[in-house]
Amino acid sequence: MSRKTLNKTNLERLGAAALADLVLDLVAGNAALQRQARMALSAAQGPKDIAADIRKRFAALRRASGFLDWRKQRALVKELDGLLDMIESRIAPEEADTTFELLWSFLQLAPSIHERTDDSNGAVGDVMGRAVELIGAVAPRITAEPRALAERVLEAVAEADFGEFDGIIPATAEALGPDGLAHLKQITNQWANTPPAQAELDKWRRFGLSTAPEEIVKRNRESTRSIILSDIADAQGDVDAYMARYTEEQLTYGTIAPGVARRLLDAGRVEEAHGIITRARATENAKGPRMFRHDLDEVYEECLQKLGHHDTLKDHLWDRFRAGLSAPALRRYLSLLPDFEDMEAEEAALDFVEAQAHPVPAVRFLVDWPAPARAARVVLARAAELDGNRFETLTPAAEALDADHPLAATLMRRAMIDDTLRGAKSKRYRHAARHLADCAACDSTIADYGDHPTHESFLATLRENHGRKHGFWSLVDG
């Protein structure tokens, strides 16, 4: 390797003085890099120095008021991640309490950040979620008094308008301990039943909503109380308390039943779990064709297995496979069959997949299974039906079939090229040009194109039909 290559070894040869000059030149005029350099210097001094610098940066972020567009937001999120890295690696190993306080302050930055940027991509929320995870890692080592911590948790959750403290109760459950969790439950109920202060009502009155502010506050508090109490119940292993937050009707919802049934299973209450999940499945099925709820199905399958209902489980898995081409369901179904019967059943299942009305889902399943010869057979037989817009499936499928089934790979790439050019999808031209180059590369390995056009013929047709799409041809012809 060249001694001029930019890597750690070669840079170390420059020596400390030369590297210091280089760093000073690089950070000149760049506030973000200057902050990073100062943080690195503080880190070299020890946890207390870097904690002091991090607190100063938090204060500056709280004071900031300028709008953050997507570029500035990305830079800020990168900086926030860097601050978390510093806290985790430089402070957490030695100073648990300091780490906890810094992470708590970090989460309290959320309102000021959300007020000046659009977080529809979830980037800010993700970095806040990481802070909660780090709190969960350090919380067992902190010295906070459990009841005081409980009061702090309630205040934070009650005032979190952007969900920044979501998950804080599971994260601090060990630190809260039995006394703290019990106290949190008590003060949560007291808070939810306390009449709202005038300032709290005025906040909602400003919006001029038709619903009375008192009703809004009451509803919000009830929702928050329900979440807090369910987290406490989970931490205490109290399934009944967790279930108590839901009505009988809500326990039949496909969004709620799996979580409740899972907790009952973990508590060894299999019959109850089976009853809840069965009623929920019946409710969902009564609504007509439904989106696949894998969590609902998976808990139901575990109930059947634990109850010893093996025939019902096999029937369910087979139906689930046929309904959504579920590979996990088919694999589990086959695992329940005796030797040799499973081989016959697999062949029947793959025959069913090949006969699907739409070829692209069939190709995806067969490539992933894997059954590449069958996938190639579907492509060759039904090339004209391939939806070239399904590039997320056809691209990896073509790559998987390249070596042993080059004609099938070529036909899938042609479908994507045709779709791109017919729709004048200029943003995909570079992908289409790459697909065409891959078709050319496969040409020499294809002995017989059968009823399909040769590569030269396909290329000529493209030039005839789409010759004016100069953006594409400039990529093809270089």
C-alpha positions in Angstrom: 0.0 0.0 0.0 1.3 3.5 -0.9 2.7 5.6 2.0 0.6 8.4 0.6 -2.7 6.6 1.2 -4.9 8.3 3.8 -5.0 5.9 6.7 -4.2 5.9 10.4 -0.7 4.3 10.0 0.5 6.8 7.4 -1.0 9.8 9.4 0.8 8.7 12.6 4.1 8.9 10.7 3.6 12.7 10.4 4.1 13.2 14.1 2.2 15.1 16.7 3.3 18.6 15.6 2.4 18.1 12.0 -0.9 16.6 12.9 -1.7 19.4 15.2 -1.1 22.0 12.4 -3.2 19.9 10.0 -6.1 19.8 12.5 -5.9 23.6 13.1 -6.0 24.2 9.4 -9.0 21.9 8.9 -11.1 23.3 11.7 -10.4 27.0 10.8 -13.7 28.6 10.1 -15.8 25.5 10.8 -17.6 25.9 14.1 -18.8 22.2 14.1 -15.3 20.9 13.7 -14.0 23.3 16.3 -16.5 22.0 18.8 -15.5 18.4 18.0 -11.8 19.3 18.5 -12.6 21.0 21.9 -14.6 18.0 23.0 -11.7 15.7 22.1 -9.4 17.8 24.2 -11.8 17.8 27.1 -12.2 14.0 26.8 -8.4 13.7 27.2 -8.7 15.5 30.6 -11.3 13.2 32.1 -15.1 12.7 32.6 -15.7 15.9 34.6 -14.1 18.2 32.0 -16.0 16.6 29.1 -19.3 16.7 31.1 -18.8 20.4 31.6 -18.3 21.0 27.9 -21.3 18.9 27.0 -23.5 20.9 29.4 -22.3 24.1 27.7 -23.3 22.7 24.4 -26.7 21.7 25.7 -27.2 25.2 26.9 -26.3 26.6 23.5 -28.7 24.2 21.8 -31.5 25.3 24.1 -30.9 29.0 23.3 -30.8 28.4 19.5 -33.9 29.6 17.6 -33.1 29.4 13.9 -35.0 27.1 11.6 -33.3 23.8 10.7 -33.8 22.7 7.1 -33.0 19.1 6.2 -29.3 19.7 5.7 -28.9 21.5 9.0 -31.1 18.9 10.7 -28.9 16.1 9.4 -25.8 17.9 10.7 -27.4 18.4 14.1 -28.5 14.8 14.4 -24.9 13.8 13.5 -23.6 16.1 16.3 -26.2 14.7 18.8 -25.1 11.2 18.0 -21.5 12.2 18.5 -22.4 13.7 21.9 -24.1 10.4 22.9 -21.0 8.5 21.7 -18.9 10.7 24.0 -21.2 10.3 27.0 -21.3 6.5 26.4 -17.6 5.9 25.9 -16.0 8.6 28.0 -18.3 9.2 31.0 -20.6 6.2 31.5 -17.8 3.7 32.5 -16.7 5.9 35.4 -19.6 8.2 36.3 -23.0 6.6 36.3 -24.9 9.5 38.0 -23.2 12.1 35.8 -24.1 10.1 32.7 -27.7 9.7 33.9 -28.0 13.5 34.4 -26.5 14.3 31.0 -28.8 11.9 29.2 -31.8 13.3 31.0 -30.8 16.8 30.0 -30.2 15.5 26.5 -33.9 14.3 26.3 -35.0 17.7 27.6 -33.5 19.3 24.5 -36.3 17.7 22.4 -38.9 20.4 22.6 -36.5 23.2 21.6 -35.2 21.1 18.6 -38.7 19.9 17.4 -39.9 23.5 17.5 -37.4 24.5 14.8 -37.3 21.6 12.5 -39.6 19.1 10.7 -38.9 15.6 12.0 -41.2 13.8 9.6 -38.2 11.5 8.8 -37.9 10.5 12.4 -34.2 11.3 12.7 -34.5 13.5 15.8 -36.9 11.0 17.4 -34.4 8.1 16.7 -31.5 9.9 18.4 -33.8 10.6 21.4 -34.7 6.9 21.5 -31.0 6.1 21.6 -30.6 8.3 24.7 -33.4 6.4 26.4 -31.6 3.1 25.6 -28.4 4.5 27.1 -30.4 5.5 30.3 -31.6 1.9 30.5 -28.0 0.7 30.4 -26.7 3.1 33.1 -29.8 3.3 35.4 -29.0 0.2 37.4 -25.8 1.8 38.6 -27.2 5.2 39.7 -27.7 6.3 43.3 -31.0 8.1 42.9 -33.6 7.6 45.7 -36.4 5.5 44.1 -39.4 7.7 45.2 -37.7 10.9 44.1 -36.9 9.2 40.8 -40.5 8.1 40.4 -41.7 11.7 40.8 -39.1 12.8 38.2 -40.3 10.2 35.8 -43.9 11.2 36.1 -43.1 14.9 35.5 -41.0 14.1 32.5 -43.6 11.8 30.9 -46.5 14.1 31.6 -44.8 17.1 30.0 -43.2 15.3 27.0 -45.1 16.7 24.0 -42.9 15.0 21.5 -42.6 11.5 23.0 -39.0 12.0 23.9 -39.5 10.1 27.2 -41.3 7.2 25.6 -39.8 4.0 27.2 -38.3 5.8 30.2 -40.2 3.5 32.7 -38.8 0.3 31.3 -35.4 2.0 31.1 -35.5 3.0 34.8 -37.5 0.1 36.2 -34.5 -1.5 37.9 -33.5 1.7 39.5 -37.0 2.4 40.6 -37.4 -1.0 42.2 -40.6 -2.2 43.9 -40.9 0.9 46.1 -40.3 3.4 43.3 -42.7 1.6 41.0 -45.4 1.5 43.7 -44.9 5.2 44.4 -45.1 6.0 40.6 -48.4 4.1 40.4 -49.8 6.1 43.3 -48.7 9.5 42.2 -49.8 8.8 38.6 -53.4 8.1 39.7 -53.3 11.2 42.0 -52.0 13.4 39.1 -54.6 12.0 36.6 -57.4 12.8 39.1 -56.2 16.3 40.0 -58.1 19.2 38.5 -55.9 21.0 35.8 -54.3 24.3 36.6 -55.5 27.4 34.9 -52.3 27.7 32.8 -52.8 24.2 31.5 -56.4 25.0 30.4 -55.2 28.3 28.9 -52.7 26.5 26.7 -55.6 24.6 25.0 -58.0 27.5 25.0 -55.7 29.5 22.8 -56.3 27.1 19.9 -60.1 27.9 19.9 -61.1 24.2 19.7 -64.7 23.1 19.9 -63.9 20.6 22.6 -63.7 22.1 26.1 -60.1 22.5 27.4 -61.2 20.6 30.6 -62.2 17.6 28.4 -58.9 17.7 26.4 -56.8 17.8 29.5 -58.8 14.9 31.1 -58.5 12.8 28.0 -54.8 13.4 27.6 -54.2 12.6 31.3 -56.2 9.4 31.0 -54.2 8.3 28.0 -50.9 9.1 29.7 -52.0 7.3 32.9 -52.9 4.2 30.9 -49.5 4.1 29.3 -47.7 4.7 32.6 -49.7 2.0 34.4 -49.2 -0.5 31.7 -45.4 0.1 31.8 -45.5 -0.3 35.6 -47.5 -3.5 35.3 -44.9 -4.9 32.8 -42.1 -4.0 35.1 -43.9 -5.7 38.0 -44.8 -8.7 35.9 -48.5 -8.0 36.7 -50.4 -9.3 33.6 -53.8 -8.5 35.1 -52.9 -4.9 35.8 -51.6 -4.6 32.2 -54.9 -6.1 30.9 -57.0 -3.8 33.1 -56.2 -0.8 30.9 -58.3 -2.3 28.1 -62.1 -3.0 27.7 -63.4 -6.3 26.6 -63.9 -4.9 23.1 -60.4 -3.5 22.9 -59.0 -7.0 23.8 -60.4 -8.2 20.5 -58.4 -5.6 18.5 -55.7 -7.0 16.3 -53.4 -4.2 17.4 -53.9 -5.0 21.1 -54.6 -8.7 21.5 -51.1 -10.0 20.5 -49.4 -8.0 23.2 -51.8 -9.1 25.9 -51.7 -12.7 24.8 -47.9 -12.7 24.7 -47.8 -11.5 28.3 -50.3 -14.2 29.3 -48.1 -16.9 27.6 -45.0 -15.6 29.4 -47.0 -16.0 32.6 -48.0 -19.6 31.8 -51.6 -18.7 31.3 -52.0 -20.4 27.9 -55.7 -21.0 27.9 -56.4 -17.3 28.5 -54.0 -16.3 25.9 -55.6 -18.7 23.4 -59.1 -17.3 24.2 -58.0 -13.7 23.6 -56.1 -14.4 20.4 -58.9 -16.6 19.1 -61.5 -13.9 19.7 -59.3 -11.2 18.1 -58.7 -13.4 15.0 -62.5 -13.9 14.7 -63.1 -10.1 15.0 -60.4 -9.4 12.4 -61.7 -12.0 10.0 -65.3 -10.6 10.3 -64.1 -7.3 8.9 -63.4 -9.1 5.5 -60.0 -9.4 3.8 -57.4 -8.0 6.2 -53.8 -7.0 6.0 -51.6 -9.8 7.3 -51.0 -9.4 11.0 -48.0 -11.6 11.6 -47.9 -10.9 15.3 -51.5 -12.1 15.7 -50.7 -15.3 13.7 -47.5 -16.0 15.5 -49.0 -15.7 19.0 -51.9 -17.9 17.9 -49.5 -20.5 16.6 -47.6 -20.6 19.9 -50.9 -21.0 21.7 -51.8 -24.0 19.5 -48.4 -25.6 20.0 -48.4 -25.2 23.8 -52.0 -26.6 24.0 -51.0 -29.6 21.8 -53.4 -28.8 19.0 -51.0 -30.0 16.3 -53.6 -30.7 13.6 -55.2 -27.3 14.0 -51.7 -25.7 13.9 -50.8 -27.5 10.7 -54.1 -26.5 9.0 -53.5 -22.9 10.1 -49.9 -22.8 8.8 -50.9 -24.2 5.5 -53.7 -21.7 5.1 -51.4 -18.9 6.1 -48.9 -20.0 3.5 -51.5 -20.1 0.8 -53.0 -16.8 1.7 -49.8 -14.7 1.7 -47.0 -16.9 0.4 -45.5 -16.9 3.8 -42.2 -18.8 3.7 -41.9 -19.0 7.6 -45.4 -20.5 7.8 -44.5 -23.1 5.1 -41.2 -24.0 6.8 -42.9 -24.5 10.1 -45.6 -26.5 8.5 -43.1 -28.8 6.8 -41.2 -29.2 10.1 -44.3 -30.8 11.7 -44.6 -33.5 9.0 -43.1 -36.9 9.1 -40.0 -37.7 7.0 -40.7 -38.1 3.3 -44.2 -36.6 3.7 -42.5 -33.2 4.1 -40.7 -33.6 0.7 -44.0 -34.3 -1.1 -45.7 -31.4 0.7 -42.8 -29.1 -0.3 -43.2 -30.0 -4.0 -46.9 -29.4 -3.8 -46.4 -26.0 -2.1 -43.9 -24.9 -4.7 -46.2 -26.0 -7.5 -48.8 -23.8 -5.9 -46.4 -20.9 -5.9 -45.6 -21.3 -9.6 -49.3 -21.2 -10.4 -49.8 -17.8 -8.8 -51.8 -15.3 -10.8 -49.0 -12.7 -10.6 -45.5 -13.9 -11.5 -43.4 -11.4 -9.5 -44.5 -12.5 -6.0 -43.9 -16.1 -7.2 -40.4 -15.3 -8.4 -39.6 -13.5 -5.2 -40.7 -16.5 -3.1 -38.9 -19.1 -5.2 -35.7 -17.2 -5.3 -35.7 -16.7 -1.5 -36.8 -20.3 -0.8 -34.5 -21.1 -2.7 -35.8 -22.9 -5.8 -33.9 -21.0 -8.5 -34.8 -23.4 -11.3 -38.5 -23.0 -10.6 -38.1 -19.2 -10.4 -36.4 -19.2 -13.8 -39.2 -21.4 -15.2 -41.8 -18.8 -14.1 -39.8 -16.0 -15.7 -39.3 -17.8 -19.0 -43.0 -18.8 -19.3 -44.5 -15.5 -18.2 -41.9 -12.8 -19.2 -44.6 -10.6 -20.9 -46.5 -10.4 -17.5 -43.5 -9.2 -15.5 -44.2 -5.9 -13.8 -40.9 -3.9 -14.5 -41.9 -1.4 -11.8 -41.2 -4.1 -9.2 -37.5 -3.3 -9.3 -37.1 -4.0 -5.6 -37.9 -7.7 -6.3 -36.6 -8.1 -9.9 -33.2 -6.6 -9.3 -32.0 -9.0 -6.6 -33.8 -11.9 -8.3 -31.9 -11.2 -11.5 -28.6 -11.1 -9.6 -29.5 -14.4 -7.9 -30.2 -16.2 -11.2 -27.4 -14.6 -13.2 -24.9 -17.5 -13.0 -27.1 -20.5 -13.7 -30.1 -19.0 -15.5 -28.8 -16.0 -17.5 -31.8 -15.8 -19.9 -34.3 -15.5 -17.0 -32.0 -12.8 -15.4 -31.9 -11.0 -18.7 -35.7 -11.1 -19.2 -36.2 -9.6 -15.7 -33.8 -6.8 -16.5 -35.5 -6.1 -19.8 -38.8 -5.7 -18.0 -37.3 -3.1 -15.8 -35.6 -1.3 -18.7 -38.9 -1.2 -20.7 -40.8 0.1 -17.7 -38.3 2.8 -17.1 -38.1 4.0 -20.7 -41.8 3.7 -21.4 -42.6 5.8 -18.4 -39.7 8.2 -19.0 -38.6 7.7 -15.4 -35.4 9.7 -15.7 -34.4 9.2 -12.1 -34.0 5.5 -12.9 -32.1 5.9 -16.1 -28.8 5.1 -14.5 -30.2 1.9 -13.1 -31.7 1.0 -16.5 -28.3 1.6 -18.2 -26.7 -0.7 -15.7 -29.3 -3.4 -16.3 -28.7 -3.1 -20.1 -24.9 -3.5 -19.5 -25.7 -6.6 -17.4 -27.8 -7.9 -20.3 -24.9 -7.4 -22.6 -22.6 -9.3 -20.2 -25.0 -12.2 -20.1 -25.4 -12.4 -23.9 -22.4 -14.6 -24.5 -23.6 -17.1 -21.9 -27.0 -17.5 -23.5 -26.9 -20.2 -26.1 -30.5 -20.0 -27.2 -33.0 -17.1 -26.6 -35.9 -19.3 -27.8 -38.9 -17.2 -28.6 -37.3 -14.1 -27.0 -35.4 -11.4 -29.0 -31.6 -11.6 -29.0 -29.7 -8.9 -27.2 -28.9 -7.2 -30.6 -32.6 -7.2 -31.5 -33.7 -6.0 -28.1 -31.1 -3.1 -28.3 -32.2 -2.1 -31.8 -35.9 -2.0 -30.7 -34.9 0.2 -27.7 -33.1 2.6 -30.0 -36.0 2.7 -32.4 -38.7 3.3 -29.7 -36.7 5.4 -27.3 -34.0 7.0 -29.4 -34.8 10.5 -28.2 -34.3 9.7 -24.5 -30.8 11.2 -24.6 -30.3 11.1 -20.9 -30.5 7.4 -21.0 -28.4 6.8 -24.1 -25.7 9.1 -22.8 -25.3 6.8 -19.9 -25.3 3.7 -22.2 -22.9 5.1 -24.8 -20.7 6.9 -22.4 
